[in-house]
Every structure is written in structure tokens, then in C-alpha cells.
Amino acid sequence: MTERSEHTPLDGPESCRRALAAAGYIADDAVATACFLALELDRPLLCEGVPGVGKTSLARALAQVLGGPLIRLQCYEGLDSTHALYDWDFAAQILHVRTLEAQATSTGTALAAAGIEDELHRERFLVARPILKALQAGAPVAAGAAGGRAVLLIDELDRADDEFDALLLEVLSDWSLTIPELGTVRAAVPPVVILTSNRTRDVHDALKRRCLYHWFDQPGPEREREVLALHVPHAASGLRDAVVAAAGRLRAADLLKPPGTSETIDWLRALHALRVDELDEPALRASLSAVVKDAADIPVAREVLGVTGGA
């Protein structure tokens, strides 16, 4: 049975929702509950959904709420342990060997191979990558104190190869990492781990079982208006409503890359920067590049939105 965490400064999902809102993130009840449980149970949270719906920004907001560092690991094809877990400072090791050789020459002593090996794998030569940094970042939190926990964002996990999922199992199971030359590093306070995926591949079942899970849908119109009001407060409310309605029409169309909330925020910011108060055809023509991000989608979007003028 999973024990309750002693490191959570929030007392329930509603408290979590309010804290995220204060950090600039509008969370619905399901997201707030998932976040609270991730904090309370010391479990990673796997967030899946289409791009631009707030998965990555959730980790940023949580870091602000908890007052700890946000440590980000951006995944990509070919990602391995030397970039995700730890590496050794090869240049510093070579310099150290040359120093030892110079000292041995000056004193007329011989260098022992085993001794050199031990010298080269001291902690001073260890290069902490994001996952090791997150394990090392936690410091015991005094009773009743809030904040301080590190947030580890493993972003776009689906971009990494299947084998990378296996690298995460020890860390996410025991909050520890074994370094053969130095031993096992254990987190004094487990980091809050947010994994995101756009579902371009399936995450391994063994990894999923270690995580809580939340699927991010496109937000409904009411919630999207709240998000836009928070991020672009100076834009006219009528323009905000028009952007939400137009984004809904684009999402219902057959686009290769439907706009997410991040695109609607950019769109409203662009319109506000252009001093536009009404989403008419000239405004659409001028601002379409802020919301449509694929060349094949441009003619479809122009037709859906009724843009008939020049490019």
C-alpha cells in the first residue's frame, strides 16, 4: 500500500486547483485531482493528449506552486543515459590523469592502474543530467513547511525510443539511481515527476503502471475563454469570444495540426498586438500565421474561416 506523502503543502484537489490558478494555470477538477494525488502519493503523473493543451505548462505551474526548481528533460530519438541520467567529465578526467603522471614523474613513483581508476570516478568528475539533478535537488522539508520540492518534467516521452522507458523504471520505482562506480543515489524528498506524451507511440506498460494518468482533451469553450482571459487580459472580451469560436471551427475541420490552447493564446496576443477589436476578414488574413502551423492546413483554414482575399 502506498503511504501518504509528508511533503505536500496542499490539503486537497480544490486547494491544488486554487494554487495552480494563482500560478497562471486554469485546471479543471480532474487535472487538479490528478496533480494532488501525484503530490500526495509520490507517484509520477503521465499526461497524454494532443500538442498545445497544457501538459508542459502544468509542470511549470507546479514548480511555481511548490517553490522548487523545474528540471526539464526534453526527449528525442536516440536519447540515452549519458544525456538523461549522468555522465563523466572526460576533459577533467584527462587533465587529472596528466597531473597525476606529472606528480609521479617528479617523485619517481609508479602509477597504479587501479588507483587511477578510483581517482577518475570520484564525485567531482560526475556530470549530473536532469534525472540525477532531480534526485539530488530534494532536501528534507521541515514539518509544516510548504514548498521546495523539485519538479522533473520529462517532456514528449514518446519522441524517445522504447528502450528509454526501461531507463526510467528504477528511478520511478524507488526514487533512486545506481551509479556503478559510486553506489546508489536516493532522493531525500522524491521529485514531482510529470511525463508528457503526444501519443506518437505507446508508452511501455511497465512504466505506465508506475504512474498516475490523465488524458488532456481540447478545452471546452468556457474553460478556453478563462485561459485566454488569464493570459491576454487586455484583449477585448468580444474578440476573445470570437477567437474561441473560430478555434472551435478549425478543430472541427480536417486539419493536420488542429490548434491547441497555446495557439489560441498566440492568436489572441497577435490580434491584440495588431490593435484589432473584431475578428473580421482583414484581421483573419493578417493573423492566420499565429494559429495555422502547417502549409497543407492553410487553404482549409481559409475556407473554414471565410478568408477569400489575397495571401
C-alpha positions in Angstrom: 0.0 0.0 0.0 1.3 3.5 -0.9 1.8 5.7 2.1 0.7 9.3 2.1 3.5 11.8 1.3 4.7 14.1 4.1 5.9 16.6 1.6 2.6 18.0 0.1 1.8 21.6 1.1 -1.7 21.3 -0.3 -4.7 19.8 1.5 -6.9 18.6 -1.3 -7.8 18.9 -5.0 -9.6 22.2 -4.6 -6.5 23.7 -2.8 -4.4 22.4 -5.7 -6.8 24.0 -8.2 -6.6 27.4 -6.5 -2.8 27.2 -6.2 -2.4 26.4 -9.9 -4.8 29.2 -10.8 -2.6 31.6 -8.7 0.4 30.4 -10.8 -1.5 31.1 -14.0 -2.8 27.7 -14.9 -6.5 27.0 -15.2 -7.1 23.4 -14.1 -10.4 21.6 -14.2 -11.4 19.3 -11.3 -9.9 16.2 -13.0 -6.5 17.8 -13.6 -6.4 19.3 -10.0 -7.2 15.9 -8.6 -4.6 14.1 -10.6 -2.0 16.7 -9.5 -2.9 16.5 -5.9 -2.7 12.7 -5.9 0.7 12.8 -7.6 1.9 15.0 -4.8 0.2 13.1 -2.0 1.1 9.6 -3.1 4.6 10.4 -4.5 3.6 9.0 -7.9 4.7 10.3 -11.3 1.9 11.7 -13.4 1.7 10.7 -17.1 0.0 13.4 -19.2 -1.1 12.4 -22.7 -3.0 14.4 -25.3 -2.6 16.3 -28.5 0.0 19.1 -28.6 -0.8 22.5 -27.1 -3.4 21.5 -24.5 -1.4 22.4 -21.4 0.6 19.3 -20.5 4.1 21.0 -20.3 2.7 24.2 -18.7 1.2 22.2 -15.9 4.8 21.2 -14.8 5.8 24.9 -14.9 2.9 25.9 -12.8 3.5 23.1 -10.3 7.1 24.2 -9.9 5.9 27.7 -9.1 3.3 26.4 -6.6 5.9 24.2 -4.8 8.7 26.8 -4.9 11.3 24.3 -6.1 13.3 24.1 -9.3 11.8 23.0 -12.6 14.2 20.4 -14.2 13.3 19.6 -17.8 14.4 16.7 -19.8 13.4 17.2 -23.5 13.1 13.8 -25.1 14.3 13.0 -28.6 15.1 10.0 -30.8 18.4 8.4 -29.6 18.2 9.8 -26.1 20.4 7.7 -23.8 21.6 7.5 -20.2 24.5 9.9 -20.7 22.1 12.7 -21.6 19.3 11.7 -19.3 20.9 10.3 -16.1 24.6 11.2 -15.7 27.9 11.3 -17.5 31.6 11.8 -16.6 33.6 14.9 -17.3 36.1 13.4 -19.7 38.1 16.5 -20.2 38.6 17.0 -16.5 39.5 13.3 -16.1 42.2 13.6 -18.7 43.6 16.7 -17.1 43.6 14.9 -13.7 45.5 11.9 -15.2 48.1 14.2 -16.7 48.5 15.9 -13.3 49.0 12.5 -11.6 51.5 11.5 -14.2 53.5 14.7 -13.8 53.5 14.2 -10.0 54.6 10.6 -10.4 57.4 11.6 -12.7 58.7 14.3 -10.4 58.7 11.9 -7.4 59.9 8.9 -9.3 56.9 6.7 -8.3 54.8 4.4 -10.4 51.1 4.9 -11.1 48.8 2.0 -10.2 46.1 1.4 -12.8 43.5 0.6 -10.1 44.4 3.7 -8.2 43.9 5.8 -11.3 40.5 4.2 -12.0 39.4 5.1 -8.5 40.7 8.6 -8.9 38.8 9.2 -12.1 35.4 8.1 -10.8 35.1 10.4 -7.9 32.0 12.6 -7.5 33.9 15.7 -8.5 34.0 14.3 -12.1 30.3 13.3 -12.2 28.1 15.4 -14.5 24.5 15.3 -13.3 22.0 15.2 -16.1 18.3 16.1 -15.5 17.2 12.9 -13.8 20.1 12.8 -11.4 19.7 16.5 -10.7 16.1 16.0 -9.7 17.0 13.2 -7.3 19.8 15.4 -5.8 17.6 18.5 -5.6 15.3 17.3 -2.8 16.2 18.4 0.7 14.2 17.3 3.7 11.3 19.8 4.3 10.7 20.8 7.9 7.4 19.7 9.4 4.6 22.0 8.3 6.7 23.9 5.8 5.5 24.3 2.3 7.4 24.2 -1.0 10.9 23.3 -2.0 10.2 20.1 -4.0 11.8 19.8 -7.4 9.6 19.2 -10.4 11.1 16.9 -13.0 9.5 17.4 -16.4 10.1 14.5 -18.8 8.7 16.2 -21.9 7.5 14.4 -25.0 8.5 10.9 -23.8 7.0 9.4 -27.0 9.8 11.0 -29.0 12.4 8.8 -27.3 13.0 5.2 -28.2 11.1 2.4 -26.5 14.3 1.4 -24.6 14.4 4.7 -22.8 11.2 3.7 -20.9 13.3 1.0 -19.2 15.9 3.5 -18.0 13.2 5.3 -16.0 11.9 2.2 -14.2 14.4 2.2 -11.3 14.1 5.9 -10.8 10.3 6.0 -10.8 10.0 2.8 -8.7 12.5 3.6 -5.9 13.4 7.3 -6.4 17.0 6.1 -6.7 19.7 5.8 -9.4 22.6 3.3 -9.3 25.9 4.6 -10.4 28.2 1.5 -10.5 31.4 3.5 -9.6 29.8 5.4 -6.7 26.8 3.5 -5.5 23.1 4.3 -5.3 21.8 7.9 -5.1 18.5 8.2 -3.3 16.2 11.2 -3.2 15.8 12.6 0.3 12.5 14.0 -1.0 11.1 12.5 -4.2 10.8 15.0 -7.0 7.4 15.6 -8.5 7.6 13.9 -11.9 5.4 15.0 -14.9 5.8 12.9 -18.0 4.1 14.2 -21.2 3.3 12.3 -24.4 1.6 13.3 -27.7 0.9 9.6 -28.3 3.1 9.2 -31.4 4.0 5.8 -29.8 2.7 3.8 -26.9 4.5 4.2 -23.6 5.6 0.8 -22.1 3.0 -0.8 -19.8 5.6 -1.4 -17.1 6.2 2.4 -17.0 2.5 3.2 -17.1 1.8 1.1 -14.1 4.2 3.2 -12.0 2.3 6.4 -12.9 -1.0 8.1 -12.4 -2.6 9.0 -15.7 -4.5 11.9 -17.2 -5.7 12.4 -20.7 -5.8 16.0 -21.8 -8.7 16.9 -24.2 -9.1 20.1 -26.0 -10.7 22.5 -23.6 -14.3 23.4 -23.8 -15.3 27.0 -24.9 -15.9 28.2 -21.4 -12.6 27.0 -20.0 -10.7 28.2 -23.0 -12.2 31.7 -22.5 -11.0 31.6 -18.9 -7.5 30.6 -20.1 -7.4 33.4 -22.7 -8.7 36.0 -20.1 -5.9 34.9 -17.8 -3.1 35.1 -20.4 -4.3 38.0 -22.5 -6.3 40.1 -20.0 -6.2 43.3 -22.0 -7.8 41.9 -25.1 -11.5 42.8 -25.6 -13.9 40.1 -24.4 -15.8 40.1 -27.7 -12.5 39.4 -29.5 -11.7 36.6 -27.0 -15.1 35.0 -27.6 -14.6 35.3 -31.4 -11.2 33.6 -31.2 -12.6 30.7 -29.1 -15.5 30.2 -31.6 -13.1 30.4 -34.6 -10.7 27.9 -33.0 -13.6 25.5 -32.4 -14.4 25.7 -36.2 -10.8 24.9 -37.0 -10.7 22.0 -34.7 -13.8 20.6 -36.3 -12.3 20.8 -39.7 -10.0 18.3 -41.3 -6.7 19.9 -40.3 -3.4 18.0 -40.0 -2.5 20.1 -37.0 -5.6 21.5 -35.2 -4.8 24.4 -32.9 -4.3 23.8 -29.3 -4.8 26.3 -26.5 -1.3 27.5 -26.8 -2.1 28.5 -30.4 -5.3 30.3 -29.4 -3.3 32.3 -26.8 -0.8 33.2 -29.5 -3.6 34.1 -31.9 -5.3 36.5 -29.4 -2.0 38.0 -28.5 -1.3 38.6 -32.2 -4.7 40.2 -32.7 -4.2 42.4 -29.6 -0.8 43.5 -30.9 -2.4 44.4 -34.2 -4.8 46.6 -32.3 -7.7 44.6 -33.6 -11.1 44.6 -31.8 -13.1 42.5 -34.2 -12.2 39.2 -35.9 -13.2 40.3 -39.4 -11.8 39.1 -42.7 -8.8 41.5 -42.7 -7.9 40.5 -39.2 -8.1 36.8 -40.0 -5.9 37.3 -43.1 -3.3 39.2 -41.1 -3.2 36.8 -38.1 -3.7 33.4 -39.6 0.0 32.6 -39.2 -0.4 32.7 -35.5 -2.8 29.7 -35.4 -2.3 27.6 -38.5 1.1 25.9 -38.4 1.1 23.6 -41.5 1.1 24.6 -45.1 -1.4 22.0 -46.1 -3.8 23.4 -43.5 -3.8 27.0 -44.8 -6.3 26.6 -47.7 -8.6 24.5 -45.4 -8.5 27.1 -42.6 -9.1 30.0 -45.1 -12.2 28.3 -46.4 -13.5 27.4 -42.9 -13.0 30.9 -41.7 -14.2 32.6 -44.8 -11.0 34.3 -45.8 -11.3 34.9 -49.5 -8.8 37.8 -50.0 -5.1 37.5 -51.0 -2.4 35.8 -49.1 
